Amino acid sequence: MEAVLDMMQDRRVEVADMTKVQSKLQQIISGGPDHLQFIVDFDYTLSRAHKDGKLVDCSWGVLENFQELPSDYHKKVKVVKDKYYPIEIDMSISLEKKIPIMIEWYKKANGLLSESGVNRSWFPRMVAESNCELRDDTHLLLNRLNHARVPVLVLSAGLGDLISHIMSHFGVLHGNTTLVSNFLDYDQEGKVVGLKEDDGLIHMYNKSESILKRSQGDNYADRKNVVLLGDSLGDLKMADGVKDPNVVLTVGFLNKNIEESLETYKKSFDIVLVDDQTMDFPNALVTDVLKVSAVSVGSPVTV
């Protein structure tokens, strides 16, 4: 546990119960890559929250902020976001009250999509012209997990079509990755008409249901050690859909409202990464997992 214990001393890392966390870390490391799976959120988890003092686009933002869309669409999107986003990040509002409001937000955003005039052929240019970026060394983390054949489930309430393009743009959409998200529907000319709703809308508070419906199969049968990466309290539900896990280590990226939210995050996540725009901690954990595996088979460690 050398690499991850060194990382635990970093000022960005906050832990409420060190004894419990060390026990979970030991279970995950000793279990090796063959029993491991990663479940990760995309927006502001795999992707950065900010860079050089400026906010970066989430997957919805890549579409909504594309400059060639009609100006009235941009205005309508801003009005909707200004109404609902403060509610999303308000820690004083209970989940029971927040969930129907968030569903209302998604439905209104979905309704505006049909007015956007977006064509699916625009997506590569949208991604290239956006300021969306992945956290530092995300490529290293996902490349190593792919090499070690560790399944990665990317579970997002964002736009799956654009997440797929973003991950491909940065070269991290590998064969070990399953993407479960909201996907767009198109007309015969490829114009966006809204979201597909065949499997139900994914929002940040129903992600565990989405895992059960869309992702769990034979490939996950022996993957009982789970590392969960998220940035919101709703992301903690992502692992609830895993059947009979041995251990679930929850890692939360706290990107905003840090002073007001830190204690709540520490009570909720095993590990909190405070304004950390890197994948340093997950990479340290993977280093220790692969080191144990390499020692057991007598092969070199992939770094």
Secondary structure by P-SEA (a helix, b strand, c coil): caaaaaaaaccccccccaaaaaaaaaaaaaaccccbbbbbbccccccccccccbbbbcaaaaaaacccccaaaaaaaaaaaaacccccccccccaaaaaaaaaaaaaaaaaacccccccccaaaaaaaacccccccaaaaaaaaaaaacbbbbbcccccaaaaaaaaaaacccccccccccbbbbbcccccccccccccccccccaaaaaaaccccccccccccbbbbbbccccccccccccccccbbbbbbbbcccccccaaaaaacccccccccccaaaaaaaaaaaaaaaaaaacccccc
